[in-house]
Amino acid sequence: MTLTTDPAVLVLEDGTRHRGRAYGARGTTLGEVVFATGMTGYQETLTDPSYAGQIVLQTAPHIGNTGMNDEDPESRRIWVAGYIVRDPSRVVSNWRADESLDDALIRDGIVGISGIDTRAVTRHIRSAGSMRGGIFSGEAAGLDVDEQLRRVREAPEMAGQNLSAQVSVETATVVPARGERIGAVALIDLGIKQASIENLADRGFDVHVLPYDATYEQIRDANVDAVFYSNGPGDPATADEQVALLRRVLDDRVPFFGICFGNQLLGRALGFTTYKLPFGHRGINQPVLDKQTGRVEITAHNHGFAVDAPVTGVVDSPHGYGRVEVSHVGLNDNVVEGLRALDVPAFSVQYHPEAAGGPHDANYLFDRFRDLVVATLKENNA
């Protein structure tokens, strides 16, 4: 691969500018600029629907060495709004690669920039917070400076955006259980990664993947034994329909497991609020304490919002679902990373236990969900 010399510029809403080289597709893209701290796993990051609407900066300096392959994507396309790297690999050096990262970005129309000081941008975001930005490459790099900044500042902020419709499946599908069948689970697709579906199927569930706007009647008609809310992009404060649906699930004591966006929606369903983090958690190296076991896990994250709930003790659900405790806590900043309801069969975590990409420390949570469903089925059949 020959690296381009076409110009590109990254413009942040506070007027900060970084000049570099075009990477991927040429043109203009706007979004929330965030940084991801993983040293590896860029293919899983790029194809994670949770990153829709975000321009992702990789803090690792050298990106693209292993190329892209047809086996590891987490969804049907690359979802990031834009991509920022310091040193793109000149060659692809992996036997599993089917194309270069640059070619994949061009194919999916993702505008990127390379050759800038990503450490400086990261430090700026850590200080000032995530903010709107734009990448202008090729001819767009020559636009008037004031015009570029105007476009960035007119772009929508992430707070207040409802993006589930952009990333969800349009029609329901079913992935059959593998091995001994436990039951069936309704998976509400708010931006699901394929690895979550595979993990559920591997634990004996027929996985009914339903669109983001699925109704309780659709869940009931599918004759499922449990409900799963996926990860996904956007502001959880806008997902009123999904929260109302989840409250009906809790009312009927149907076992529930939510991850990432699903954790935030469980928090809202229980009666807590959510808030936007200064720069969020993104990457595959975030330390989290499981308060139930006392174990510290290294986990994969992508979230810019969090649940506002007491991290110590047991509290009553403001919406009447009994006792609730924060089950997991982020050790970098004491953010709520998991919830467990003690009087209804529901729990959630703020991170990605399917480990795509990332460590497998939290994979046990799928087993915990299976055990919860089995116990509830036995209780109901007793």
Kinemage of the C-alpha trace (Angstrom):
@kinemage 1
@onewidth
@group {chain A} dominant
@subgroup {mainchain}
@vectorlist {calphas} color= white
{ca met a 1} P 0.000 0.000 0.000
{ca thr a 2} L 1.311 3.439 -0.920
{ca leu a 3} L 0.511 6.088 1.671
{ca thr a 4} L -1.206 9.155 0.279
{ca thr a 5} L 0.137 12.674 0.304
{ca asp a 6} L -3.346 14.183 -0.105
{ca pro a 7} L -3.909 16.789 2.609
{ca ala a 8} L -6.375 16.442 5.471
{ca val a 9} L -7.197 18.454 8.570
{ca leu a 10} L -8.917 17.593 11.856
{ca val a 11} L -10.939 20.515 13.235
{ca leu a 12} L -12.363 20.483 16.767
{ca glu a 13} L -15.273 22.658 17.857
{ca asp a 14} L -13.037 24.747 20.117
{ca gly a 15} L -11.063 25.809 17.034
{ca thr a 16} L -8.138 23.423 17.529
{ca arg a 17} L -6.706 22.244 14.183
{ca his a 18} L -4.384 19.340 13.304
{ca arg a 19} L -3.046 18.944 9.772
{ca gly a 20} L -2.191 15.517 8.385
{ca arg a 21} L -2.708 13.200 5.417
{ca ala a 22} L -5.917 11.774 3.988
{ca tyr a 23} L -6.650 8.190 5.045
{ca gly a 24} L -9.540 6.136 3.734
{ca ala a 25} L -12.233 7.900 1.733
{ca arg a 26} L -11.833 11.557 0.729
{ca gly a 27} L -14.320 14.229 1.690
{ca thr a 28} L -15.855 15.628 4.864
{ca thr a 29} L -17.176 13.879 7.961
{ca leu a 30} L -18.555 15.250 11.222
{ca gly a 31} L -19.099 13.620 14.602
{ca glu a 32} L -18.070 13.411 18.238
{ca val a 33} L -14.301 12.945 18.516
{ca val a 34} L -13.429 10.219 21.043
{ca phe a 35} L -10.350 8.121 21.737
{ca ala a 36} L -10.054 4.324 22.040
{ca thr a 37} L -7.158 2.903 24.040
{ca gly a 38} L -6.894 -0.638 22.656
{ca met a 39} L -3.533 -1.750 21.293
{ca thr a 40} L -5.294 -4.307 19.079
{ca gly a 41} L -8.818 -5.072 17.909
{ca tyr a 42} L -9.287 -2.186 15.497
{ca gln a 43} L -11.457 -4.292 13.159
{ca glu a 44} L -13.879 -5.084 15.981
{ca thr a 45} L -13.874 -1.432 17.027
{ca leu a 46} L -14.615 -0.165 13.530
{ca thr a 47} L -17.475 -2.624 12.994
{ca asp a 48} L -19.031 -2.042 16.443
{ca pro a 49} L -22.338 -0.198 15.865
{ca ser a 50} L -21.866 1.551 19.233
{ca tyr a 51} L -19.415 3.888 17.484
{ca ala a 52} L -22.005 5.286 15.067
{ca gly a 53} L -21.807 9.071 15.018
{ca gln a 54} L -18.290 9.138 16.472
{ca ile a 55} L -14.920 9.987 14.967
{ca val a 56} L -12.618 7.462 16.629
{ca leu a 57} L -8.994 8.246 17.447
{ca gln a 58} L -6.702 5.272 18.090
{ca thr a 59} L -4.222 5.999 20.866
{ca ala a 60} L -2.016 3.123 19.690
{ca pro a 61} L 0.383 4.734 17.212
{ca his a 62} L 0.673 1.978 14.573
{ca ile a 63} L -2.619 0.773 13.049
{ca gly a 64} L -3.443 -1.529 10.136
{ca asn a 65} L -0.645 -4.100 10.274
{ca thr a 66} L -3.018 -7.098 10.296
{ca gly a 67} L -5.360 -5.693 7.647
{ca met a 68} L -9.035 -6.613 7.579
{ca asn a 69} L -10.568 -10.069 7.151
{ca asp a 70} L -13.992 -11.525 6.423
{ca glu a 71} L -14.184 -13.583 9.640
{ca asp a 72} L -13.923 -10.995 12.421
{ca pro a 73} L -16.373 -8.168 11.641
{ca glu a 74} L -18.928 -7.558 14.393
{ca ser a 75} L -21.641 -6.277 12.050
{ca arg a 76} L -22.439 -5.730 8.404
{ca arg a 77} L -20.238 -2.638 7.894
{ca ile a 78} L -17.860 -0.100 9.427
{ca trp a 79} L -19.881 2.277 11.622
{ca val a 80} L -17.491 4.967 12.837
{ca ala a 81} L -18.178 8.432 11.473
{ca gly a 82} L -14.456 8.995 10.898
{ca tyr a 83} L -11.070 7.545 11.807
{ca ile a 84} L -7.889 9.103 13.194
{ca val a 85} L -4.529 7.290 13.307
{ca arg a 86} L -0.944 8.398 13.632
{ca asp a 87} L 1.016 5.842 11.591
{ca pro a 88} L -0.980 3.614 9.204
{ca ser a 89} L 0.829 0.428 8.273
{ca arg a 90} L 2.476 0.465 4.838
{ca val a 91} L 1.937 -3.278 4.381
{ca val a 92} L -0.509 -5.936 5.545
{ca ser a 93} L 1.290 -8.691 7.452
{ca asn a 94} L -1.245 -11.339 8.436
{ca trp a 95} L -2.198 -14.521 6.619
{ca arg a 96} L -5.894 -14.051 7.518
{ca ala a 97} L -6.148 -10.614 5.887
{ca asp a 98} L -8.451 -10.207 2.892
{ca glu a 99} L -7.812 -6.501 2.307
{ca ser a 100} L -5.984 -3.542 3.775
{ca leu a 101} L -7.587 -1.288 6.367
{ca asp a 102} L -7.276 1.649 3.977
{ca asp a 103} L -9.206 -0.235 1.275
{ca ala a 104} L -11.924 -1.180 3.770
{ca leu a 105} L -12.329 2.430 4.853
{ca ile a 106} L -12.616 3.537 1.230
{ca arg a 107} L -15.136 0.777 0.454
{ca asp a 108} L -17.444 1.878 3.286
{ca gly a 109} L -16.933 5.600 2.646
{ca ile a 110} L -15.183 6.332 5.929
{ca val a 111} L -13.200 9.593 5.864
{ca gly a 112} L -10.033 9.458 7.951
{ca ile a 113} L -6.822 11.278 8.708
{ca ser a 114} L -3.305 10.045 9.472
{ca gly a 115} L 0.031 11.580 10.335
{ca ile a 116} L -1.114 13.767 13.223
{ca asp a 117} L -0.002 13.799 16.862
{ca thr a 118} L -2.709 11.532 18.295
{ca arg a 119} L -1.170 11.781 21.761
{ca ala a 120} L -1.671 15.544 21.738
{ca val a 121} L -5.296 15.196 20.621
{ca thr a 122} L -5.952 12.561 23.294
{ca arg a 123} L -4.489 14.734 26.041
{ca his a 124} L -6.578 17.664 24.822
{ca ile a 125} L -9.799 15.606 24.933
{ca arg a 126} L -8.936 14.243 28.379
{ca ser a 127} L -8.646 17.832 29.579
{ca ala a 128} L -11.443 19.544 27.651
{ca gly a 129} L -13.775 16.548 27.176
{ca ser a 130} L -15.093 14.827 24.072
{ca met a 131} L -16.311 17.362 21.530
{ca arg a 132} L -17.647 17.701 18.037
{ca gly a 133} L -15.109 17.610 15.260
{ca gly a 134} L -14.692 17.232 11.541
{ca ile a 135} L -12.198 15.652 9.175
{ca phe a 136} L -11.757 17.493 5.885
{ca ser a 137} L -9.624 15.622 3.356
{ca gly a 138} L -8.716 15.978 -0.295
{ca glu a 139} L -10.352 19.044 -1.819
{ca ala a 140} L -12.322 19.640 1.399
{ca ala a 141} L -9.038 20.256 3.237
{ca gly a 142} L -8.749 23.486 1.265
{ca leu a 143} L -12.063 24.932 2.462
{ca asp a 144} L -11.952 28.244 4.266
{ca val a 145} L -10.923 27.827 7.905
{ca asp a 146} L -14.003 29.635 9.181
{ca glu a 147} L -16.255 27.528 6.948
{ca gln a 148} L -14.771 24.309 8.321
{ca leu a 149} L -15.287 25.451 11.904
{ca arg a 150} L -18.844 26.573 11.141
{ca arg a 151} L -19.743 23.121 9.829
{ca val a 152} L -18.281 21.451 12.915
{ca arg a 153} L -20.176 23.702 15.307
{ca glu a 154} L -23.445 23.159 13.447
{ca ala a 155} L -23.166 19.361 13.750
{ca pro a 156} L -25.450 17.771 16.378
{ca glu a 157} L -24.012 16.997 19.802
{ca met a 158} L -24.091 13.376 20.977
{ca ala a 159} L -26.256 14.282 23.967
{ca gly a 160} L -29.852 14.122 22.807
{ca gln a 161} L -29.251 11.835 19.821
{ca asn a 162} L -31.263 8.642 19.325
{ca leu a 163} L -29.253 6.466 16.925
{ca ser a 164} L -30.744 2.998 17.444
{ca ala a 165} L -32.793 3.151 14.250
{ca gln a 166} L -29.635 3.677 12.188
{ca val a 167} L -27.860 0.541 13.398
{ca ser a 168} L -30.594 -1.979 14.253
{ca val a 169} L -31.789 -4.841 12.070
{ca glu a 170} L -35.000 -4.126 10.164
{ca thr a 171} L -36.546 -7.588 10.402
{ca ala a 172} L -36.457 -10.302 13.053
{ca thr a 173} L -34.115 -13.273 12.662
{ca val a 174} L -33.446 -16.384 14.722
{ca val a 175} L -30.066 -17.977 15.472
{ca pro a 176} L -30.602 -21.552 16.772
{ca ala a 177} L -29.131 -22.781 20.038
{ca arg a 178} L -25.974 -24.865 19.949
{ca gly a 179} L -25.541 -27.916 22.129
{ca glu a 180} L -28.088 -28.560 24.860
{ca arg a 181} L -31.005 -26.163 24.425
{ca ile a 182} L -31.845 -24.111 27.519
{ca gly a 183} L -34.592 -21.926 26.073
{ca ala a 184} L -35.117 -18.855 23.924
{ca val a 185} L -34.060 -15.241 24.395
{ca ala a 186} L -35.372 -12.087 22.745
{ca leu a 187} L -32.390 -9.902 21.840
{ca ile a 188} L -33.362 -6.287 21.263
{ca asp a 189} L -30.865 -5.007 18.698
{ca leu a 190} L -29.803 -1.494 19.693
{ca gly a 191} L -26.454 -1.927 17.936
{ca ile a 192} L -25.559 -5.567 18.584
{ca lys a 193} L -22.186 -7.159 17.968
{ca gln a 194} L -22.177 -10.604 16.391
{ca ala a 195} L -20.081 -12.025 19.232
{ca ser a 196} L -22.920 -11.447 21.712
{ca ile a 197} L -25.290 -13.457 19.540
{ca glu a 198} L -22.730 -16.259 19.281
{ca asn a 199} L -22.165 -16.318 23.042
{ca leu a 200} L -25.872 -16.645 23.745
{ca ala a 201} L -26.346 -19.377 21.134
{ca asp a 202} L -23.341 -21.265 22.525
{ca arg a 203} L -25.051 -21.343 25.922
{ca gly a 204} L -28.134 -23.093 24.625
{ca phe a 205} L -30.407 -20.210 23.661
{ca asp a 206} L -32.415 -19.801 20.489
{ca val a 207} L -31.618 -16.134 19.876
{ca his a 208} L -34.504 -14.091 18.458
{ca val a 209} L -32.855 -10.914 17.166
{ca leu a 210} L -35.549 -8.220 17.128
{ca pro a 211} L -35.459 -4.628 15.816
{ca tyr a 212} L -34.948 -1.706 18.178
{ca asp a 213} L -38.684 -0.841 18.034
{ca ala a 214} L -39.940 -4.327 18.918
{ca thr a 215} L -43.103 -4.413 21.025
{ca tyr a 216} L -43.896 -6.463 24.081
{ca glu a 217} L -46.435 -8.340 22.003
{ca gln a 218} L -43.672 -9.398 19.593
{ca ile a 219} L -41.587 -10.625 22.503
{ca arg a 220} L -44.536 -12.561 23.911
{ca asp a 221} L -45.420 -14.017 20.508
{ca ala a 222} L -41.838 -15.286 20.148
{ca asn a 223} L -42.459 -17.415 23.274
{ca val a 224} L -39.089 -16.561 24.777
{ca asp a 225} L -37.808 -17.273 28.280
{ca ala a 226} L -35.617 -14.192 28.691
{ca val a 227} L -34.780 -10.785 27.239
{ca phe a 228} L -31.384 -9.297 26.342
{ca tyr a 229} L -30.672 -5.635 25.544
{ca ser a 230} L -27.552 -5.031 23.451
{ca asn a 231} L -24.924 -2.351 23.288
{ca gly a 232} L -25.569 0.592 20.997
{ca pro a 233} L -24.890 4.267 20.218
{ca gly a 234} L -26.592 7.456 21.289
{ca asp a 235} L -27.992 9.060 24.426
{ca pro a 236} L -29.911 6.661 26.735
{ca ala a 237} L -32.106 9.564 27.861
{ca thr a 238} L -33.787 9.475 24.427
{ca ala a 239} L -34.727 5.760 24.517
{ca asp a 240} L -38.120 6.139 26.207
{ca glu a 241} L -39.806 3.398 24.169
{ca gln a 242} L -37.141 0.833 25.023
{ca val a 243} L -37.309 1.799 28.709
{ca ala a 244} L -41.100 1.389 28.721
{ca leu a 245} L -40.724 -2.021 27.078
{ca leu a 246} L -38.146 -3.072 29.663
{ca arg a 247} L -40.446 -2.062 32.511
{ca arg a 248} L -43.057 -4.487 31.164
{ca val a 249} L -40.371 -7.182 31.109
{ca leu a 250} L -39.533 -6.436 34.744
{ca asp a 251} L -43.221 -6.302 35.704
{ca asp a 252} L -43.661 -9.858 34.410
{ca arg a 253} L -40.440 -11.037 36.089
{ca val a 254} L -38.895 -12.198 32.811
{ca pro a 255} L -35.121 -12.744 33.252
{ca phe a 256} L -33.157 -9.834 31.802
{ca phe a 257} L -29.517 -9.180 30.917
{ca gly a 258} L -28.277 -5.911 29.421
{ca ile a 259} L -24.845 -4.801 28.283
{ca cys a 260} L -23.524 -1.289 27.672
{ca phe a 261} L -26.524 0.685 26.339
{ca gly a 262} L -28.672 -2.055 27.870
{ca asn a 263} L -27.150 -1.311 31.278
{ca gln a 264} L -28.098 2.351 30.978
{ca leu a 265} L -31.658 1.425 29.992
{ca leu a 266} L -32.000 -0.967 32.941
{ca gly a 267} L -30.867 1.886 35.153
{ca arg a 268} L -33.571 4.125 33.719
{ca ala a 269} L -36.207 1.373 33.978
{ca leu a 270} L -35.357 0.918 37.668
{ca gly a 271} L -35.757 4.663 38.186
{ca phe a 272} L -32.228 6.055 38.038
{ca thr a 273} L -30.987 8.753 35.673
{ca thr a 274} L -28.060 8.821 33.252
{ca tyr a 275} L -25.444 11.452 32.521
{ca lys a 276} L -22.717 12.145 29.976
{ca leu a 277} L -19.125 11.382 30.936
{ca pro a 278} L -16.410 13.949 30.161
{ca phe a 279} L -14.581 11.724 27.658
{ca gly a 280} L -16.045 8.262 28.228
{ca his a 281} L -14.485 4.813 28.395
{ca arg a 282} L -13.348 3.261 25.137
{ca gly a 283} L -10.845 0.471 24.636
{ca ile a 284} L -10.088 -3.085 25.724
{ca asn a 285} L -8.066 -2.427 28.874
{ca gln a 286} L -10.485 -0.905 31.414
{ca pro a 287} L -10.226 -2.253 35.016
{ca val a 288} L -13.544 -3.104 36.691
{ca leu a 289} L -14.275 -4.553 40.144
{ca asp a 290} L -16.916 -7.287 40.379
{ca lys a 291} L -18.178 -6.569 43.899
{ca gln a 292} L -19.788 -10.005 44.186
{ca thr a 293} L -16.525 -11.914 43.738
{ca gly a 294} L -13.965 -9.242 44.620
{ca arg a 295} L -12.229 -9.944 41.326
{ca val a 296} L -10.747 -7.191 39.172
{ca glu a 297} L -11.433 -7.723 35.483
{ca ile a 298} L -9.809 -6.105 32.466
{ca thr a 299} L -12.701 -5.311 30.162
{ca ala a 300} L -13.720 -3.907 26.785
{ca his a 301} L -15.666 -0.623 26.849
{ca asn a 302} L -17.341 1.870 24.584
{ca his a 303} L -19.598 4.278 26.420
{ca gly a 304} L -19.897 8.005 26.811
{ca phe a 305} L -22.862 7.908 29.224
{ca ala a 306} L -23.298 6.276 32.636
{ca val a 307} L -25.953 5.459 35.233
{ca asp a 308} L -26.229 7.761 38.250
{ca ala a 309} L -26.693 5.375 41.182
{ca pro a 310} L -25.003 4.914 44.601
{ca val a 311} L -21.926 2.697 44.188
{ca thr a 312} L -22.116 1.373 47.761
{ca gly a 313} L -24.899 -0.340 49.654
{ca val a 314} L -28.340 -1.535 48.600
{ca val a 315} L -31.037 0.953 47.623
{ca asp a 316} L -34.698 0.724 46.731
{ca ser a 317} L -35.646 1.060 43.071
{ca pro a 318} L -37.311 4.460 42.611
{ca his a 319} L -39.798 2.766 40.263
{ca gly a 320} L -40.807 0.037 42.709
{ca tyr a 321} L -38.786 -2.988 41.591
{ca gly a 322} L -37.377 -3.754 45.016
{ca arg a 323} L -33.778 -3.699 46.116
{ca val a 324} L -30.969 -2.794 43.721
{ca glu a 325} L -27.199 -2.709 44.088
{ca val a 326} L -24.328 -1.558 41.925
{ca ser a 327} L -22.581 -4.830 41.089
{ca his a 328} L -19.518 -3.540 39.206
{ca val a 329} L -17.471 -0.357 39.584
{ca gly a 330} L -14.874 1.185 37.248
{ca leu a 331} L -11.582 1.477 39.109
{ca asn a 332} L -10.276 4.441 37.114
{ca asp a 333} L -13.060 6.841 38.076
{ca asn a 334} L -15.579 4.976 40.284
{ca val a 335} L -18.243 4.972 37.552
{ca val a 336} L -21.164 2.525 37.774
{ca glu a 337} L -20.267 -0.454 35.574
{ca gly a 338} L -23.051 -2.863 36.488
{ca leu a 339} L -26.432 -3.205 38.198
{ca arg a 340} L -28.121 -6.128 39.927
{ca ala a 341} L -31.754 -6.239 40.959
{ca leu a 342} L -32.239 -8.364 44.075
{ca asp a 343} L -36.021 -8.829 43.912
{ca val a 344} L -36.556 -9.252 40.161
{ca pro a 345} L -34.410 -11.435 37.836
{ca ala a 346} L -32.407 -8.695 36.128
{ca phe a 347} L -28.797 -7.568 35.914
{ca ser a 348} L -26.555 -5.642 33.536
{ca val a 349} L -23.014 -4.444 32.934
{ca gln a 350} L -21.733 -1.314 31.256
{ca tyr a 351} L -19.026 -3.070 29.237
{ca his a 352} L -18.704 -5.786 26.573
{ca pro a 353} L -18.330 -9.304 28.026
{ca glu a 354} L -18.300 -10.869 24.555
{ca ala a 355} L -14.658 -9.685 24.289
{ca ala a 356} L -14.685 -8.645 20.643
{ca gly a 357} L -12.071 -7.363 20.604
{ca gly a 358} L -10.675 -7.578 24.043
{ca pro a 359} L -9.878 -9.823 27.012
{ca his a 360} L -12.159 -12.653 28.104
{ca asp a 361} L -12.194 -11.789 31.826
{ca ala a 362} L -15.926 -10.994 31.807
{ca asn a 363} L -17.143 -13.830 29.602
{ca tyr a 364} L -18.554 -15.573 32.694
{ca leu a 365} L -21.461 -13.117 32.639
{ca phe a 366} L -23.120 -15.104 29.871
{ca asp a 367} L -22.920 -18.153 32.148
{ca arg a 368} L -24.433 -16.085 34.965
{ca phe a 369} L -27.307 -15.166 32.650
{ca arg a 370} L -27.838 -18.798 31.650
{ca asp a 371} L -27.919 -19.816 35.321
{ca leu a 372} L -30.431 -17.051 36.085
{ca val a 373} L -32.728 -18.245 33.292
{ca val a 374} L -32.446 -21.893 34.365
{ca ala a 375} L -33.228 -21.001 37.984
{ca thr a 376} L -36.238 -18.900 36.959
{ca leu a 377} L -37.591 -21.675 34.736
{ca lys a 378} L -37.303 -24.166 37.611
{ca glu a 379} L -39.038 -21.748 39.957
{ca asn a 380} L -41.877 -21.178 37.492
{ca asn a 381} L -42.329 -24.921 36.889
{ca ala a 382} L -42.195 -25.893 40.561
